[in-house]
Amino acid sequence: MMIFPKKPKPLNQHEILKRDLRLLFTEWHDHWEKDLPKKWKIADDLIILPSNCFQLTHWNEKDNFWFHLAKCFKVNRVAQENKVKPDDFRSPNLTLLYGNSSIVTVNNNGIKYCYDITKCMFSWGNITEKLRIASFDCSKETVVDLYAGIGYFTLVYLVHAKAKRLIACEWNPDSVEALKNNLKINNCEHRCEILLGDNRQTCPENVADRVNLGLIPTSEQSWKTACYALKKETGGFLHIHGNVDIHSNQKENSTKYKKEWLEWAEYAQQKILEILNTRTLNSNIKWTVAQDHIEYVKSYGPRVDHLVLDLKCKPNEN
């Protein structure tokens, strides 16, 4: 019986990167490996590197280094992240290191997002929540998205959840321009109204069957806006995003929520109830606010969880 040698295990991208860089430099020092990225993002034909890599000066001393790096990753453009700019828009702070354009198009769950990486943020880690929203039936609903951005959730409500009407509130002009374009690309601009400015000033009242509050670490500053946007006669759902600090060692599982999750949900539920009852203080209407669901989206390290709380808000005549 003939015994054939096993085929060598194919290299992963990180191993390919190390191999190609070793070939690029005539002299190599092992400690350089600590300055290589362990993760990255690919958008279109552009790679976005994290800020904590390629900090050593010798990389830039090599002729056409970024060209060679792009070739290694089989892309045409290279950019690197820096810390988010400390402005009200949470503007991205990226440097285009190789290539001529910073505009990319990302296909995410059947939806196309086109944006300028140097001007607009993109929610890379919220795919589970986007898939959950896609399962909703909003065909008879008016949805308000208070933090629309370039359309992270707006487009999911329109394309997959089939929202009858959507009101998108966004105060970053660059994001609004991208959103307008994305609505056209996905053929749903006729069902969406965009309101530029602070949602606490622009959002209409008494219009929504459902309100999305997709801002982290907290959207509490717009909870009143969301409550007043709900239809007074029928109420509806609030989907409240938030980052929750975790202090206990209890692990999340399918049957039991963490203690901190429940504490945050209870706090939000009571605050929303207070706001709604204040709204109808001079009428016979009292509200019921119930926790419909807590969705775990992702973790930021071991001690911060990104959650979405679904609250069902219903007005009741006394």
C-alpha positions in Angstrom: 0.0 0.0 0.0 1.4 3.4 -1.0 1.4 6.1 1.6 1.1 9.6 0.3 2.5 12.5 2.3 0.0 14.8 3.9 -0.5 18.0 2.2 0.8 21.0 4.2 -1.8 23.0 6.0 -2.5 26.2 4.1 -1.2 29.4 5.7 -3.7 31.8 7.2 -3.6 35.5 6.3 -1.5 36.4 9.3 1.1 33.8 8.4 1.1 34.9 4.8 1.7 38.5 6.0 4.7 37.4 8.1 6.1 35.3 5.3 5.8 38.1 2.7 7.3 40.8 4.9 10.2 38.6 5.7 10.9 38.2 2.0 10.5 42.0 1.5 13.1 42.9 4.0 16.7 41.7 3.6 17.2 42.0 7.3 14.4 40.8 9.7 14.2 41.1 13.5 11.8 38.8 15.4 10.4 41.6 17.6 9.0 43.2 14.5 6.2 40.6 14.6 4.8 42.3 17.7 4.0 45.3 15.5 1.9 43.3 13.0 -1.9 43.4 13.0 -3.8 40.5 14.5 -7.1 41.6 13.0 -8.3 44.0 10.3 -11.4 44.9 8.3 -11.9 44.6 4.5 -14.2 47.0 2.9 -14.5 46.7 -0.9 -11.0 46.6 -2.2 -9.6 48.4 0.9 -8.1 47.1 4.1 -8.6 49.1 7.3 -5.8 48.4 9.8 -6.1 49.0 13.5 -4.2 51.8 15.2 -1.9 49.5 17.2 0.2 48.2 14.3 3.0 49.3 12.0 4.2 51.8 14.5 7.9 51.1 14.0 9.7 53.6 11.8 11.4 51.0 9.5 8.1 50.1 7.7 7.9 53.6 6.2 11.6 53.6 5.3 11.0 50.7 2.9 10.2 52.0 -0.7 6.6 51.3 -1.7 5.9 49.5 1.6 2.1 50.1 1.5 1.9 49.0 -2.1 3.6 45.7 -1.1 1.2 45.4 1.9 -1.8 45.9 -0.3 -0.5 43.2 -2.7 -0.1 40.8 0.3 -3.8 41.3 1.2 -4.9 41.3 -2.4 -6.5 44.7 -2.1 -5.9 48.1 -3.9 -6.1 50.5 -1.0 -4.8 50.6 2.6 -6.1 52.8 5.4 -5.3 52.9 9.1 -7.6 53.7 12.0 -6.8 56.3 14.7 -8.8 57.2 17.8 -12.3 58.5 17.0 -12.3 62.3 16.8 -13.7 64.0 20.0 -16.5 65.8 18.2 -20.3 65.4 18.7 -20.5 63.3 15.5 -18.0 60.7 16.7 -16.3 61.2 13.3 -13.9 58.6 12.2 -10.2 59.4 12.1 -8.6 57.3 9.4 -5.5 57.9 7.3 -5.5 56.6 3.7 -2.0 55.2 3.3 -2.2 53.8 -0.2 -4.8 54.4 -3.0 -6.6 57.4 -4.4 -10.1 57.2 -3.0 -11.6 56.8 0.5 -15.1 55.8 -0.7 -16.1 52.2 -0.3 -19.2 50.1 -0.9 -20.0 47.3 1.5 -22.6 44.6 0.8 -24.0 43.6 4.2 -26.8 41.0 4.4 -28.1 42.0 0.9 -27.9 45.7 1.5 -25.3 48.0 -0.1 -23.7 50.7 2.1 -21.6 53.3 0.2 -19.7 55.8 2.3 -16.4 57.8 2.8 -14.4 56.0 5.4 -12.7 59.3 6.4 -16.1 61.0 7.1 -18.6 58.4 8.2 -18.7 55.6 10.8 -19.8 52.1 9.9 -21.2 49.6 12.4 -19.2 46.5 11.7 -20.2 44.5 14.7 -24.0 44.8 14.8 -24.8 42.1 12.2 -26.8 40.0 14.8 -29.1 42.9 15.5 -29.5 43.7 11.8 -30.5 40.1 11.2 -33.1 40.3 14.1 -34.6 43.5 12.7 -34.7 41.9 9.3 -37.1 39.3 10.7 -39.6 42.0 11.8 -42.8 42.7 9.9 -43.1 46.4 9.7 -45.2 46.5 6.5 -48.0 48.4 8.2 -45.8 50.6 10.5 -44.1 54.0 10.6 -40.6 53.6 12.1 -38.5 56.4 13.5 -34.7 55.9 13.6 -33.3 58.5 15.9 -29.6 57.8 15.0 -29.8 56.9 11.4 -26.1 57.4 10.4 -25.5 56.2 6.9 -28.4 53.8 7.3 -27.1 50.9 9.4 -30.6 50.1 10.7 -32.7 52.4 8.6 -32.0 50.3 5.5 -32.7 47.0 7.3 -36.1 48.3 8.3 -36.8 49.4 4.8 -35.3 46.6 2.7 -35.9 43.5 4.9 -38.6 44.5 7.5 -40.5 46.3 4.7 -41.4 49.4 6.8 -44.3 51.3 5.3 -42.7 54.6 6.2 -39.4 55.5 7.9 -38.4 58.8 9.5 -34.6 59.0 9.7 -33.0 61.5 12.1 -29.3 62.3 11.8 -27.3 65.4 12.6 -24.0 64.6 10.8 -24.3 66.2 7.3 -21.7 63.8 5.8 -23.8 60.8 7.1 -26.9 62.3 5.7 -25.4 62.7 2.2 -24.3 59.0 2.4 -27.7 58.0 3.6 -29.5 59.7 0.7 -27.2 57.9 -1.7 -27.7 54.6 0.0 -31.5 54.9 -0.1 -31.3 55.4 -3.9 -28.8 52.5 -4.3 -31.2 50.2 -2.4 -34.4 51.5 -4.2 -36.2 52.6 -1.0 -35.9 56.4 -1.0 -39.6 56.9 -1.6 -40.5 55.4 1.8 -38.0 57.4 3.8 -38.0 61.0 5.1 -34.6 62.4 6.4 -34.5 65.0 9.1 -31.1 66.7 9.4 -30.3 68.0 12.9 -30.5 67.1 16.6 -33.4 64.6 16.9 -34.5 66.3 20.1 -35.5 69.2 18.0 -36.4 67.7 14.6 -38.3 64.5 15.4 -42.1 64.8 15.0 -44.5 63.7 17.7 -47.3 61.1 17.6 -46.2 59.4 14.4 -44.3 56.2 15.2 -45.4 52.6 15.8 -41.7 51.7 16.5 -38.6 53.8 17.5 -35.0 52.7 17.1 -32.5 54.2 19.4 -29.2 52.8 18.1 -26.7 54.9 20.0 -24.0 53.6 22.4 -22.9 53.8 25.1 -26.3 55.4 25.8 -29.2 57.0 24.1 -30.9 58.3 27.3 -30.7 61.9 26.1 -33.3 61.0 23.5 -35.6 58.8 25.5 -38.1 61.6 25.9 -38.0 62.3 22.1 -38.7 58.6 21.5 -41.6 58.5 23.9 -43.2 61.6 22.3 -42.7 60.1 18.8 -44.9 57.1 19.6 -48.5 57.3 18.6 -50.5 58.4 21.6 -53.5 56.3 20.8 -51.8 53.0 20.1 -48.3 53.2 21.5 -45.7 50.8 20.1 -42.1 49.5 20.5 -38.9 51.1 21.6 -35.6 49.4 20.8 -33.1 50.9 23.1 -29.4 50.2 22.7 -27.0 50.6 25.5 -23.6 49.5 26.9 -23.8 47.9 30.3 -20.9 47.5 32.7 -20.6 44.0 34.1 -19.3 43.5 37.6 -20.3 39.9 38.4 -18.7 36.7 37.1 -22.1 35.3 36.0 -21.9 34.1 32.4 -24.6 34.8 29.8 -26.6 31.8 28.6 -29.8 31.2 26.7 -32.1 30.9 29.8 -30.8 33.5 32.3 -29.9 37.1 31.9 -27.0 38.7 33.8 -27.9 40.6 36.9 -26.6 43.9 35.4 -28.7 43.4 32.3 -31.8 43.1 34.4 -30.9 46.2 36.5 -30.3 48.3 33.3 -33.5 47.0 31.7 -35.5 47.8 34.9 -34.0 51.3 35.1 -34.9 52.0 31.4 -38.4 50.6 31.8 -39.2 52.8 34.8 -37.8 55.9 33.2 -39.8 55.3 30.0 -42.9 54.8 32.0 -42.4 58.1 33.9 -41.9 60.0 30.6 -44.9 58.5 28.9 -47.2 59.2 31.9 -45.9 62.7 32.1 -46.7 63.1 28.4 -50.4 62.3 29.0 -50.6 63.8 32.5 -53.6 66.0 31.6 -55.6 63.2 30.1 -57.1 60.0 31.2 -54.4 57.9 29.7 -52.0 55.8 31.8 -49.3 53.7 30.1 -48.1 50.1 30.5 -44.5 49.5 29.7 -43.4 45.9 29.4 -40.0 44.3 28.8 -40.5 42.3 25.6 -36.9 41.2 25.0 -33.3 41.8 25.9 -30.9 41.1 23.0 -27.2 40.6 23.5 -25.3 42.1 20.6 -21.6 41.9 21.5 -19.0 42.5 24.2 -16.4 45.2 24.5 -13.8 43.3 26.4 -14.8 41.2 29.4 -16.7 43.9 31.3 -18.9 45.8 28.9 -21.9 44.3 27.0 -23.8 45.9 24.2 -27.5 45.2 24.6 -30.8 46.1 23.0 -33.9 46.3 25.2 -37.3 46.0 23.5 -40.0 47.8 25.4 -43.7 47.4 24.5 -45.5 50.6 25.4 -49.3 50.6 25.5 -51.7 53.5 26.5 -54.7 52.6 28.6 -57.8 54.6 29.4 -58.5 55.1 33.1 
